[in-house]
Amino acid sequence: MSDRTVSATAVADVTASMDLGWQLPAELYSDPQHYEREREAIFHRAWQFVCREEELGKPGDYVTTVLGDVPVVVVRDKDGSLQAHVNVCLHRLHPVAEGSGCKKILQCRYHGWTYGLDGSLKSAPRSQDEPGFDKSAMVLQSVAVDTLGGLVFANPDPNPTPLAEFAAPAEDLMVRHGIDLGGWDLTGTFTYEVAANWKLFAENALECYHCPLVHNGTFGTAFHTESETYICDNYVNVATQVAPVAQAFPGESRASDDLGGFRMLFLWPFTYVSVDDYTGTVARMQPTGPHTCRFVVDTFARPGTDPKVLEESLAMYDETFMEDKAVVTAQQIGYHSGRVPQGRLMTNSESSIAMFQRRTWQALTGEAG
Amino acid sequence: MTTVATISADIGKCQGYANCMVQAPDHFDLDDDGKVEIVNDAPSDIELDEVRAAVDSCPVRALALSS
């Protein structure tokens, strides 16, 4: 198979090749038309992380985010329910909310159209002079919203597969691996603008085959990354990665065997939730074009963590992500070259990439992959 | 806590910009017609700056604060 040169245009051919350990066709990582298909089939139909439930604790609390490429506002309504809307005014398509905070209403700052927390239009200046203007028919586009393990997720598709069904068995896995960010302190957000297709960065975060080489001195020093110790498990839309501590940070008085190590849960296609003994992260991919993406990482501190250890831990993750950004950016050139139609996967060490690619291929074609 | 001022609104002028609600949500609301509704017309001393900012932010000058 080493001389394989697949044209990768026939769906059945690609599906069969993936069963044999070949990867998604390289053209899917740079082709603008394909990117448009992904917007419809994946970005606009996937459950994606928004925030922790405690960030929306009281009526009026709101958070804005981007789901794939869809701007969204999620708000705690007066009755205590969570509401999610496309964050786009029905007038001139300006955002109706920015950042996060607590408000009784969502006011577009452009012309002052004002919506209730339920998305209904409450007022529009000069609308009484506008013939045929029916305020009651104007409601912000709806977005599905639900919670899982203390985290709020939303889906641009207003009628998706329920989150609990889509993400099964994520809730059980989060309990089993102690992935619970409730009560942890939000310490900040890392944002990385990456000159590569979103799938490359997403896949990179799903294997640690590269860790001994790329992250020697960072993640690969902090945690065991050998194939026997870095354990990956895969489900339909979920994957987990678990790794024991290899070298404790200076200042850690406990023995490495007494530490819980790295535990991460991935929810296809964009969301990664991880904890270790000091730091928690919720990372998500935001595609920004066929050749570009954004990687956004909220970071959290486990209660009681020594500030110096936390600082070292956060620096380790930041450096690790920068190392990932470098290799993924270099990959994009190879994917765009058109000279290697399909890469060969290491299906043992990269089983979660296989899961990711199968699921992505299924979303695009209906084929199981 | 001494009340020093009273808020009033000219409903005929109000266009429903809702700047007042954004500035001072405890004192202003919108009614079903999208017009301003004063829910508390007597700001306390510590609320006065916020309410004055809300009154001043009205694009059509439908609000007033009298002492």
Chai-1 contact restraints between the chains, C-beta under 6 A:
chainA,res_idxA,chainB,res_idxB,connection_type,confidence,min_distance_angstrom,max_distance_angstrom,comment,restraint_id
A,K104,B,P25,contact,1.0,0.0,6.0,A-B,restraint_1
A,I105,B,A18,contact,1.0,0.0,6.0,A-B,restraint_2
A,I105,B,M21,contact,1.0,0.0,6.0,A-B,restraint_3
A,Q107,B,A18,contact,1.0,0.0,6.0,A-B,restraint_4
A,Q107,B,V22,contact,1.0,0.0,6.0,A-B,restraint_5
A,G112,B,Y17,contact,1.0,0.0,6.0,A-B,restraint_6
A,T114,B,A18,contact,1.0,0.0,6.0,A-B,restraint_7
A,K122,B,L30,contact,1.0,0.0,6.0,A-B,restraint_8
A,K122,B,G34,contact,1.0,0.0,6.0,A-B,restraint_9
A,S123,B,G16,contact,1.0,0.0,6.0,A-B,restraint_10
A,S123,B,A18,contact,1.0,0.0,6.0,A-B,restraint_11
A,S123,B,L30,contact,1.0,0.0,6.0,A-B,restraint_12
A,S123,B,G34,contact,1.0,0.0,6.0,A-B,restraint_13
A,P125,B,Q15,contact,1.0,0.0,6.0,A-B,restraint_14
A,P125,B,G16,contact,1.0,0.0,6.0,A-B,restraint_15
A,P125,B,Y17,contact,1.0,0.0,6.0,A-B,restraint_16
